Amino acid sequence: METRVTALPKLFIGIDIHKRSWKIHCSTDLFPGKSFTMPPEPEKLYEYVQKHFPDYEVTTAYEAGCCGYSAHRSFESFGWKSLVVNPADIHRRGKERHTKTDRIDAQLISRELKDGRLEGIIVPGMEREELLSLFRRRNELVKDLRRIKCMIKMQLLYFGIKVPPEFDNDHWSHAFRFRNWIDSQQFNYPTARETMASKMRTFRFIDKELRDVSSQLRAYCRKHFKEDYYLLRSIPGIGGIVAVGIIAELGDLRRFSSLKHLAGYVGLVPGIYQSGATSVY
């Protein structure tokens, strides 16, 4: 009697990814498998699978984090199914909530993957991911600018220099008169003068970087996301940077089937606790 393979055996790989090493747990649809540590190189994992699990249908999963999506893209290039999962979506039973090691994390991911309880997050394309990195760089610069402005005002207060009322507000970054006023302040010793000069050099550098990055973001979206960019700009209250932020953070809004779907994606989901006749929203 002739026998035929009707289904490929399945391999489930849970990975706890770190910068210097990966903790791996491999299990099949028949056996619980084993855990081991390996260098953080997708090609090494591919060689291991080819050697020990040839002709298996491979599915991998790891938690979203600082290591990004490069491993995910490598796994998909091998022909594997790959998931990047939200750490909060990995179910932990009873005592598992009180124990955490890299090995346990890899085992949990592999188990949840095998049981079919994991859903991957949406992995952005390379273009949107790199656009998002530049947009978040702008957010960093905004925070840095706010911080150095506070430091300058704090230093003036410390030296007992009163800021004129027309300059004492939160929108002085574009007021060159205020910058010139700070530059013109006289101090008893050159060390105080250098303190303020150093802070102002930092302020001017960050301010220029912020303007340059903002201009690059707007120009890129006008060129590469022209339709969506100008469509968003047509909405009252949405300017160039907000439009860039929506494109970078959310991508193509057409993938959301409803406003509720979009609200759930960004986390604007109301909570409810109901017991008997009492409800708390």
KOLVEXSE-11406 format. One record per atom (N, C-alpha, C, O): residue in one letter; x, y, z. Coordinates in pm, whole numbers, padded with zeros to 5 digits, always signed. Layout:
<sites>
aXYZ...
</sites>
This chain:
<sites>
m+00085-00119+00000m+00000+00000+00000m+00088+00124+00000m+00184+00133+00078e+00058+00219-00085e+00136+00341-00095e+00091+00441+00010e-00028+00462+00029t+00187+00502+00079t+00156+00604+00181t+00201+00741+00131t+00302+00753+00061r+00127+00841+00168r+00158+00977+00129r+00151+01070+00250r+00070+01050+00340v+00236+01168+00250v+00233+01270+00355v+00123+01370+00319v+00129+01439+00218t+00022+01375+00406t-00090+01466+00380t-00077+01599+00452t-00144+01696+00415a+00008+01606+00554a+00028+01731+00628a+00170+01735+00681a+00221+01635+00731l+00232+01847+00671l+00367+01863+00723l+00364+01871+00876l+00273+01931+00932p+00464+01811+00942p+00472+01830+01088p+00500+01976+01118p+00559+02047+01037k+00458+02020+01234k+00465+02163+01269k+00567+02186+01380k+00576+02109+01475l+00642+02293+01365l+00740+02335+01465l+00703+02474+01513l+00679+02564+01433f+00698+02490+01646f+00662+02619+01707f+00781+02671+01786f+00828+02605+01879i+00829+02786+01750i+00950+02842+01812i+00914+02970+01886i+00874+03069+01826g+00929+02966+02018g+00913+03085+02100g+01050+03145+02129g+01142+03073+02166i+01062+03275+02112i+01193+03339+02124i+01184+03456+02222i+01096+03542+02210d+01273+03458+02318d+01288+03575+02404d+01412+03649+02356d+01525+03606+02380i+01389+03760+02289i+01496+03830+02217i+01563+03934+02306i+01496+04014+02372h+01696+03931+02306h+01776+04035+02371h+01889+04075+02279h+01913+04011+02176k+01958+04179+02316k+02065+04231+02230k+02178+04131+02212k+02227+04114+02100r+02220+04064+02320r+02339+03980+02313r+02309+03832+02291r+02397+03757+02249s+02187+03789+02319s+02155+03647+02302s+02005+03628+02289s+01927+03715+02328w+01966+03515+02235w+01826+03476+02226w+01806+03349+02306w+01886+03256+02298k+01698+03345+02381k+01656+03221+02446k+01548+03160+02357k+01447+03224+02329i+01569+03037+02314i+01481+02970+02219i+01413+02851+02286i+01474+02779+02364h+01285+02833+02256h+01217+02709+02294h+01146+02654+02171h+01059+02720+02114c+01183+02535+02131c+01124+02468+02015c+01033+02356+02061c+01074+02272+02142s+00912+02353+02011s+00820+02242+02040s+00750+02205+01909s+00735+02288+01820t+00709+02081+01900t+00637+02034+01782t+00493+02004+01819t+00453+02017+01935d+00416+01964+01720d+00276+01931+01750d+00263+01800+01826d+00152+01764+01867l+00374+01727+01846l+00370+01601+01921l+00454+01603+02048l+00423+01531+02143f+00561+01685+02051f+00654+01682+02164f+00673+01823+02222f+00667+01922+02149p+00695+01831+02355p+00710+01962+02420p+00837+02035+02380p+00843+02157+02391g+00939+01962+02334g+01059+02028+02285g+01158+02064+02393g+01152+02012+02504k+01251+02156+02359k+01356+02193+02454k+01393+02340+02437k+01359+02404+02337s+01464+02390+02538s+01508+02529+02537s+01660+02535+02524s+01730+02445+02571f+01709+02640+02461f+01853+02660+02449f+01880+02807+02421f+01788+02883+02388t+02005+02847+02434t+02047+02984+02409t+02133+02987+02283t+02211+02896+02258m+02118+03092+02205m+02195+03105+02082m+02228+03252+02056m+02166+03340+02115p+02326+03277+01969p+02356+03417+01934p+02237+03483+01865p+02154+03413+01805p+02227+03614+01873p+02112+03686+01814p+02123+03700+01662p+02129+03811+01610e+02126+03586+01593e+02140+03585+01448e+02036+03493+01387e+02041+03373+01411p+01942+03545+01308p+01839+03461+01246p+01896+03346+01163p+01838+03238+01159e+02009+03370+01098e+02069+03267+01013e+02111+03145+01095e+02101+03032+01047k+02159+03167+01219k+02197+03056+01306k+02076+02971+01342k+02085+02848+01347l+01963+03037+01367l+01841+02963+01397l+01794+02885+01275l+01748+02771+01287y+01807+02945+01159y+01768+02876+01035y+01852+02749+01016y+01799+02644+00979e+01983+02760+01040e+02071+02643+01027e+02031+02534+01126e+02032+02416+01092y+01997+02573+01248y+01956+02475+01349y+01828+02403+01305y+01819+02280+01315v+01731+02478+01257v+01605+02418+01214v+01627+02325+01095v+01570+02216+01090q+01708+02368+01000q+01734+02284+00883q+01803+02153+00922q+01782+02050+00858k+01885+02158+01025k+01958+02039+01068k+01871+01944+01149k+01877+01823+01129h+01790+01997+01241h+01715+01912+01334h+01568+01895+01298h+01505+01797+01338f+01512+01989+01222f+01370+01981+01188f+01348+02007+01038f+01274+02098+01001p+01412+01929+00953p+01390+01949+00809p+01246+01913+00771p+01185+01824+00831d+01194+01982+00674d+01060+01955+00622d+00949+01980+00725d+00840+01922+00716y+00976+02066+00823y+00873+02106+00919y+00813+02239+00874y+00879+02322+00813e+00686+02256+00906e+00621+02386+00888e+00650+02469+01012e+00606+02436+01122v+00725+02578+00994v+00780+02652+01108v+00699+02779+01134v+00666+02854+01042t+00667+02800+01262t+00604+02925+01306t+00685+02980+01423t+00714+02908+01518t+00721+03107+01415t+00798+03170+01522t+00718+03285+01582t+00627+03340+01520a+00754+03321+01704a+00691+03437+01769a+00788+03494+01871a+00862+03421+01936y+00786+03625+01883y+00862+03692+01989y+00790+03820+02027y+00705+03870+01953e+00826+03874+02143e+00760+03993+02194e+00812+04119+02125e+00932+04131+02098a+00721+04211+02097a+00761+04340+02043a+00845+04413+02147a+00814+04411+02266g+00951+04478+02101g+01037+04548+02196g+01144+04627+02124g+01127+04667+02009c+01254+04649+02194c+01359+04738+02143c+01432+04682+02023c+01499+04757+01952c+01421+04552+01998c+01496+04492+01887c+01423+04504+01754c+01475+04460+01651g+01304+04561+01754g+01235+04592+01630g+01186+04470+01553g+01152+04367+01611y+01184+04485+01421y+01120+04385+01335y+01217+04319+01238y+01174+04246+01149s+01346+04343+01252s+01441+04286+01156s+01441+04134+01163s+01451+04067+01060a+01431+04078+01285a+01427+03932+01297a+01301+03876+01232a+01306+03774+01163h+01189+03943+01253h+01063+03902+01192h+01075+03897+01040h+01029+03802+00976r+01136+03998+00982r+01149+04002+00836r+01243+03892+00788r+01223+03835+00680s+01346+03861+00866s+01436+03752+00829s+01364+03618+00832s+01379+03536+00741f+01283+03596+00937f+01210+03469+00946f+01114+03452+00828f+01103+03343+00772e+01047+03560+00791e+00956+03551+00677e+01031+03525+00548e+00979+03458+00458s+01153+03577+00537s+01231+03552+00416s+01273+03405+00406s+01303+03357+00297f+01275+03333+00521f+01305+03190+00519f+01185+03106+00477f+01195+02985+00459g+01069+03173+00462g+00947+03100+00430g+00870+03055+00553g+00777+02976+00542w+00909+03106+00670w+00840+03073+00794w+00726+03171+00818w+00724+03282+00766k+00631+03125+00899k+00529+03217+00949k+00584+03280+01077k+00635+03211+01165s+00573+03412+01087s+00631+03482+01201s+00531+03578+01261s+00458+03646+01189l+00528+03584+01394l+00442+03677+01466l+00527+03761+01560l+00617+03711+01627v+00497+03890+01563v+00549+03978+01668v+00430+04010+01757v+00330+04063+01709v+00440+03977+01885v+00322+03983+01971v+00337+04088+02080v+00447+04122+02123n+00222+04137+02124n+00217+04228+02238n+00243+04145+02365n+00173+04047+02389p+00342+04184+02447p+00371+04106+02569p+00249+04086+02659p+00238+03984+02726a+00158+04184+02660a+00039+04172+02745a-00057+04064+02696a-00144+04021+02772d-00042+04020+02571d-00132+03919+02516d-00087+03777+02547d-00157+03681+02512i+00028+03761+02612i+00077+03627+02644i+00018+03584+02777i+00049+03642+02881h-00065+03483+02774h-00139+03439+02892h-00045+03368+02989h+00033+03282+02950r-00055+03405+03117r+00021+03340+03223r-00075+03281+03325r-00163+03350+03376r-00058+03155+03353r-00143+03088+03451r-00092+03113+03592r+00029+03126+03614g-00184+03118+03686g-00154+03120+03829g-00014+03160+03868g+00023+03277+03863k+00067+03059+03907k+00202+03084+03959k+00297+03139+03853k+00400+03196+03887e+00264+03123+03726e+00351+03175+03621e+00359+03328+03626e+00454+03386+03574r+00259+03392+03689r+00261+03537+03699r+00367+03587+03796r+00402+03705+03795h+00418+03497+03880h+00514+03536+03984h+00655+03487+03954h+00745+03506+04034t+00674+03424+03839t+00807+03379+03800t+00836+03429+03660t+00753+03418+03571k+00955+03483+03642k+00992+03535+03510k+01141+03514+03486k+01225+03570+03557t+01171+03435+03388t+01306+03421+03337t+01298+03419+03185t+01190+03403+03129d+01411+03435+03120d+01411+03431+02974d+01364+03295+02924d+01292+03286+02824r+01405+03190+02992r+01365+03056+02951r+01214+03037+02964r+01150+02983+02874i+01159+03081+03076i+01015+03069+03096i+00939+03150+02992i+00838+03104+02939d+00987+03269+02963d+00920+03352+02862d+00918+03283+02727d+00815+03284+02659a+01030+03225+02687a+01035+03154+02558a+00940+03034+02558a+00874+03008+02458q+00934+02963+02669q+00843+02848+02679q+00697+02891+02670q+00616+02827+02603l+00664+03002+02737l+00526+03051+02733l+00486+03092+02591l+00376+03062+02545i+00577+03162+02524i+00546+03204+02387i+00525+03082+02298i+00431+03078+02218s+00612+02983+02312s+00599+02862+02231s+00469+02789+02261s+00401+02741+02170r+00433+02781+02389r+00309+02712+02427r+00186+02784+02372r+00096+02721+02316e+00182+02919+02390e+00067+02994+02340e+00059+02989+02188e-00050+02988+02130l+00175+02986+02124l+00178+02976+01978l+00123+02840+01934l+00045+02831+01839k+00165+02737+02002k+00119+02601+01970k-00030+02586+01991k-00097+02518+01913d-00082+02648+02096d-00226+02637+02128d-00311+02731+02043d-00434+02728+02053g-00249+02813+01961g-00324+02901+01872g-00387+03021+01939g-00487+03073+01891r-00329+03066+02051r-00388+03178+02125r-00318+03311+02100r-00356+03412+02158l-00218+03311+02014l-00145+03435+01990l-00188+03501+01860l-00211+03434+01759e-00199+03632+01864e-00222+03713+01745e-00111+03815+01734e-00076+03881+01832g-00056+03828+01617g+00054+03922+01598g+00005+04065+01585g-00108+04090+01541i+00090+04157+01623i+00061+04298+01600i+00084+04328+01451i+00143+04247+01379i+00038+04445+01407i+00061+04485+01268i+00204+04538+01256i+00241+04636+01321v+00282+04473+01173v+00420+04515+01152v+00424+04615+01037v+00383+04581+00926p+00473+04736+01061p+00475+04836+00952p+00576+04799+00845p+00673+04727+00871g+00552+04848+00725g+00650+04831+00619g+00776+04912+00649g+00776+04999+00735m+00882+04880+00577m+01010+04947+00602m+00999+05098+00585m+01056+05174+00664e+00926+05142+00483e+00917+05286+00457e+00849+05357+00573e+00897+05460+00619r+00735+05302+00620r+00663+05369+00729r+00741+05357+00859r+00737+05449+00941e+00810+05247+00880e+00888+05231+01002e+00999+05336+01011e+01024+05391+01117e+01064+05362+00898e+01171+05460+00900e+01117+05603+00906e+01180+05692+00963l+01000+05625+00845l+00932+05755+00862l+00895+05776+01008l+00910+05886+01062l+00846+05671+01071l+00808+05679+01212l+00928+05711+01300l+00917+05785+01397s+01044+05655+01265s+01164+05682+01345s+01202+05830+01338s+01245+05888+01438l+01185+05892+01219l+01216+06034+01208l+01113+06119+01281l+01147+06221+01341f+00986+06078+01275f+00882+06152+01347f+00906+06145+01498f+00887+06244+01569r+00945+06029+01548r+00971+06017+01692r+01099+06090+01731r+01113+06135+01845r+01192+06102+01637r+01308+06186+01663r+01264+06330+01683r+01317+06400+01770r+01168+06376+01604r+01115+06510+01622r+01053+06525+01761r+01071+06628+01826n+00980+06424+01806n+00921+06429+01940n+01028+06441+02047n+01010+06512+02146e+01140+06372+02028e+01252+06383+02122e+01306+06526+02125e+01335+06580+02231l+01318+06584+02007l+01369+06721+01999l+01275+06821+02065l+01319+06917+02128v+01143+06798+02050v+01046+06886+02117v+01066+06880+02268v+01063+06984+02335k+01085+06761+02322k+01108+06746+02466k+01240+06812+02508k+01247+06878+02611d+01343+06792+02426d+01473+06853+02457d+01464+07005+02455d+01524+07073+02539l+01390+07059+02357l+01375+07205+02349l+01301+07259+02470l+01339+07361+02527r+01195+07190+02510r+01121+07233+02629r+01210+07228+02753r+01203+07316+02839r+01293+07125+02760r+01381+07110+02877r+01484+07221+02883r+01506+07279+02990i+01549+07253+02770i+01653+07355+02774i+01593+07493+02797i+01658+07578+02859k+01472+07518+02750k+01406+07645+02778k+01381+07659+02928k+01401+07767+02985c+01337+07551+02990c+01315+07555+03136c+01446+07578+03211c+01451+07650+03310m+01553+07515+03161m+01683+07531+03226m+01733+07674+03216m+01792+07726+03311i+01710+07737+03102i+01752+07877+03085i+01674+07968+03179i+01732+08055+03244k+01543+07948+03186k+01463+08030+03276k+01501+08006+03422k+01503+08098+03503m+01531+07880+03454m+01572+07847+03590m+01704+07916+03624m+01722+07965+03735q+01796+07919+03528q+01925+07983+03553q+01909+08134+03574q+01975+08193+03659l+01822+08195+03495l+01796+08338+03514l+01737+08364+03653l+01775+08459+03721l+01644+08278+03693l+01583+08292+03826l+01688+08275+03935l+01688+08348+04034y+01776+08179+03915y+01881+08152+04014y+01974+08272+04030y+02018+08304+04141f+02005+08338+03918f+02093+08456+03923f+02018+08582+03966f+02078+08688+03977g+01888+08571+03989g+01810+08686+04033g+01777+08783+03921g+01752+08901+03947i+01777+08734+03797i+01745+08819+03682i+01598+08801+03647i+01555+08690+03615k+01523+08907+03653k+01380+08901+03626k+01353+08912+03477k+01402+09004+03410v+01275+08818+03426v+01240+08818+03284v+01131+08922+03261v+01032+08924+03333p+01147+09009+03161p+01042+09109+03130p+00909+09041+03100p+00907+08933+03041p+00797+09103+03140p+00665+09040+03121p+00636+09000+02976p+00571+08899+02952e+00685+09078+02880e+00655+09045+02740e+00727+08919+02692e+00691+08862+02589f+00830+08876+02766f+00903+08755+02728f+00867+08636+02815f+00905+08523+02784d+00796+08659+02924d+00770+08553+03023d+00649+08472+02981d+00541+08486+03039n+00666+08385+02880n+00558+08298+02834n+00619+08170+02778n+00741+08152+02779d+00533+08081+02730d+00578+07951+02683d+00610+07948+02534d+00640+07841+02480h+00604+08061+02468h+00619+08063+02322h+00730+08158+02280h+00715+08236+02186w+00842+08151+02349w+00948+08246+02321w+01056+08189+02230w+01155+08257+02202s+01040+08067+02182s+01146+08007+02102s+01166+08080+01970s+01277+08077+01915h+01062+08146+01918h+01075+08219+01792h+01101+08369+01813h+01117+08444+01717a+01105+08410+01938a+01119+08554+01967a+01268+08588+01974a+01332+08569+02078f+01323+08638+01865f+01466+08669+01863f+01499+08782+01959f+01612+08792+02007r+01402+08867+01987r+01427+08975+02084r+01461+08916+02220r+01548+08967+02290f+01391+08809+02257f+01418+08747+02387f+01558+08684+02387f+01631+08696+02486r+01594+08619+02279r+01727+08560+02271r+01834+08670+02282r+01933+08655+02354n+01812+08779+02209n+01908+08889+02214n+01914+08950+02354n+02020+08991+02401w+01800+08955+02421w+01796+09009+02557w+01879+08921+02650w+01954+08973+02734i+01867+08789+02637i+01946+08700+02721i+02095+08716+02691i+02177+08719+02782d+02129+08728+02561d+02271+08744+02523d+02331+08874+02576d+02452+08883+02597s+02245+08973+02598s+02296+09104+02640s+02312+09117+02791s+02359+09221+02839q+02273+09016+02867q+02282+09026+03012q+02427+09032+03059q+02515+08964+03006q+02450+09114+03160q+02584+09132+03214q+02597+09058+03347q+02504+09056+03428f+02713+08996+03367f+02739+08921+03489f+02871+08968+03550f+02955+09026+03482n+02885+08943+03678n+03005+08988+03750n+03129+08912+03708n+03240+08967+03708y+03112+08786+03673y+03227+08702+03641y+03201+08627+03509y+03087+08598+03476p+03308+08596+03435p+03292+08531+03305p+03234+08389+03314p+03179+08338+03217t+03247+08325+03430t+03192+08190+03444t+03041+08189+03431t+02984+08100+03369a+02974+08288+03490a+02829+08298+03476a+02791+08328+03332a+02693+08275+03279r+02871+08416+03268r+02845+08448+03128r+02853+08322+03041r+02770+08302+02952e+02955+08237+03068e+02972+08114+02990e+02863+08013+03020e+02824+07936+02932t+02812+08014+03143t+02700+07925+03176t+02581+07954+03087t+02524+07863+03027m+02542+08080+03078m+02429+08118+02995m+02459+08098+02846m+02372+08056+02770a+02582+08129+02806a+02618+08114+02666a+02611+07968+02623a+02566+07937+02513s+02655+07879+02712s+02650+07736+02681s+02506+07688+02666s+02474+07613+02574k+02421+07732+02755k+02279+07692+02746k+02215+07748+02620k+02135+07680+02556m+02249+07870+02584m+02191+07928+02463m+02242+07860+02337m+02168+07847+02239r+02369+07815+02338r+02419+07739+02223r+02342+07608+02207r+02308+07567+02097t+02317+07543+02320t+02238+07420+02316t+02097+07446+02266t+02043+07370+02185f+02038+07555+02315f+01903+07591+02270f+01899+07614+02119f+01811+07563+02050r+01995+07692+02068r+01994+07723+01925r+02017+07598+01840r+01958+07583+01733f+02102+07508+01888f+02126+07383+01814f+01999+07299+01806f+01961+07253+01699i+01933+07280+01922i+01811+07198+01924i+01701+07264+01842i+01627+07196+01770d+01689+07397+01853d+01587+07468+01778d+01606+07451+01627d+01510+07430+01554k+01730+07458+01581k+01759+07439+01439k+01732+07295+01396k+01674+07271+01290e+01774+07200+01478e+01748+07059+01446e+01598+07032+01435e+01553+06963+01344l+01521+07087+01527l+01377+07068+01525l+01315+07124+01398l+01230+07060+01336r+01358+07243+01358r+01306+07304+01236r+01344+07221+01113r+01262+07201+01023d+01469+07175+01108d+01515+07097+00993d+01440+06965+00982d+01396+06927+00873v+01427+06895+01094v+01358+06766+01091v+01211+06785+01054v+01156+06705+00977s+01147+06888+01107s+01007+06915+01074s+00990+06942+00924s+00896+06894+00862s+01083+07019+00868s+01076+07049+00724s+01095+06922+00642s+01026+06902+00542q+01188+06835+00682q+01212+06710+00610q+01090+06619+00616q+01056+06554+00517l+01024+06613+00732l+00904+06530+00745l+00793+06577+00653l+00731+06498+00582r+00767+06707+00654r+00661+06761+00569r+00692+06739+00421r+00605+06702+00343a+00817+06764+00383a+00856+06748+00242a+00844+06602+00199a+00799+06573+00088y+00885+06510+00285y+00879+06368+00249y+00735+06323+00229y+00704+06253+00133c+00647+06362+00320c+00507+06320+00309c+00437+06387+00191c+00350+06327+00128r+00475+06510+00161r+00416+06575+00043r+00454+06500-00084r+00377+06499-00181k+00571+06439-00084k+00618+06370-00204k+00571+06225-00209k+00527+06178-00314h+00580+06153-00097h+00557+06009-00099h+00417+05968-00049h+00372+05857-00077f+00351+06055+00025f+00215+06026+00073f+00125+06144+00037f+00046+06191+00119k+00138+06191-00085k+00075+06316-00127k-00076+06314-00105k-00130+06408-00048e-00144+06209-00150e-00290+06204-00141e-00336+06208+00003e-00421+06290+00039d-00280+06120+00086d-00322+06115+00227d-00283+06241+00302d-00358+06290+00387y-00165+06295+00270y-00117+06414+00340y-00211+06532+00317y-00253+06598+00412y-00245+06559+00192y-00331+06675+00163y-00476+06649+00203y-00549+06742+00234l-00517+06522+00203l-00651+06490+00251l-00664+06519+00400l-00764+06575+00445l-00561+06482+00476l-00561+06511+00620l-00550+06662+00645l-00614+06714+00736r-00469+06731+00565r-00455+06875+00581r-00585+06949+00555r-00605+07060+00605s-00674+06889+00477s-00801+06955+00447s-00897+06954+00566s-00999+07023+00565i-00865+06875+00669i-00949+06869+00789i-00915+06988+00879i-00798+07008+00912p-01013+07068+00920p-00984+07183+01007p-00912+07139+01135p-00952+07043+01201g-00806+07210+01168g-00732+07182+01290g-00613+07090+01271g-00535+07071+01365i-00597+07031+01153i-00485+06941+01128i-00384+07012+01039i-00412+07044+00924g-00267+07037+01096g-00160+07101+01020g-00064+06998+00963g-00091+06878+00965g+00048+07047+00912g+00143+06959+00846g+00201+06854+00937g+00206+06736+00900i+00245+06893+01057i+00309+06798+01147i+00209+06696+01201i+00242+06578+01216v+00088+06741+01231v-00015+06646+01279v-00047+06544+01169v-00064+06426+01196a-00056+06591+01045a-00081+06501+00932a+00032+06400+00919a+00007+06281+00895v+00154+06446+00933v+00270+06355+00927v+00262+06252+01040v+00288+06133+01018g+00225+06297+01160g+00215+06207+01274g+00110+06098+01252g+00133+05982+01287i-00004+06134+01194i-00109+06035+01167i-00061+05932+01065i-00082+05812+01081i+00005+05980+00961i+00056+05889+00858i+00163+05796+00915i+00165+05676+00887a+00251+05854+00997a+00362+05775+01052a+00315+05675+01157a+00357+05559+01155e+00228+05717+01246e+00186+05631+01357e+00077+05532+01318e+00077+05419+01367l-00015+05572+01230l-00130+05488+01198l-00122+05425+01060l-00190+05325+01035g-00042+05481+00971g-00034+05425+00837g-00159+05456+00757g-00216+05564+00768d-00201+05360+00677d-00318+05377+00590d-00446+05365+00674d-00478+05256+00722l-00516+05474+00692l-00639+05472+00774l-00749+05389+00710l-00846+05355+00777r-00736+05356+00583r-00841+05277+00517r-00848+05134+00570r-00947+05064+00546r-00746+05090+00641r-00750+04954+00695r-00838+04942+00819r-00867+04831+00863f-00882+05055+00874f-00972+05052+00988f-01116+05051+00937f-01156+05139+00860s-01192+04951+00980s-01328+04934+00928s-01427+05034+00987s-01532+05058+00929s-01394+05091+01103s-01486+05184+01168s-01408+05274+01262s-01291+05250+01291l-01476+05379+01310l-01414+05467+01408l-01384+05392+01537l-01284+05420+01603k-01469+05299+01573k-01447+05217+01692k-01320+05134+01678k-01243+05120+01773h-01298+05081+01559h-01178+05004+01532h-01053+05091+01549h-00954+05048+01609l-01058+05212+01496l-00946+05305+01509l-00923+05343+01655l-00809+05348+01701a-01032+05370+01728a-01020+05407+01869a-00957+05295+01950a-00876+05319+02039g-00995+05171+01919g-00938+05057+01989g-00789+05043+01960g-00712+05006+02048y-00749+05073+01836y-00607+05060+01798y-00521+05159+01875y-00411+05125+01919v-00569+05282+01892v-00490+05384+01962v-00509+05380+02113v-00446+05456+02185g-00596+05292+02162g-00613+05275+02306g-00724+05356+02368g-00734+05361+02491l-00808+05420+02288l-00920+05499+02342l-01042+05409+02358l-01144+05428+02292v-01029+05312+02447v-01137+05216+02470v-01188+05234+02613v-01111+05217+02707p-01314+05266+02631p-01365+05284+02767p-01366+05153+02844p-01395+05047+02788g-01336+05161+02972g-01343+05043+03057g-01476+05038+03129g-01542+05140+03148i-01517+04918+03169i-01642+04902+03242i-01626+04794+03347i-01567+04689+03323y-01681+04822+03465y-01686+04723+03572y-01829+04717+03621y-01881+04817+03672q-01894+04603+03607q-02034+04589+03643q-02052+04474+03739q-02002+04364+03716s-02125+04500+03846s-02157+04396+03944s-02295+04428+03999s-02314+04530+04066g-02391+04341+03971g-02528+04366+04016g-02583+04488+03949g-02580+04501+03826a-02636+04580+04031a-02695+04702+03976a-02595+04816+03966a-02632+04927+03929t-02469+04788+04000t-02364+04893+03999t-02277+04879+03878t-02226+04771+03849s-02260+04988+03807s-02171+04989+03692s-02077+05108+03703s-02120+05218+03740v-01953+05088+03673v-01852+05194+03673v-01787+05196+03536v-01736+05095+03489y-01788+05315+03470y-01727+05326+03337y-01597+05404+03346y-01531+05425+03245
</sites>
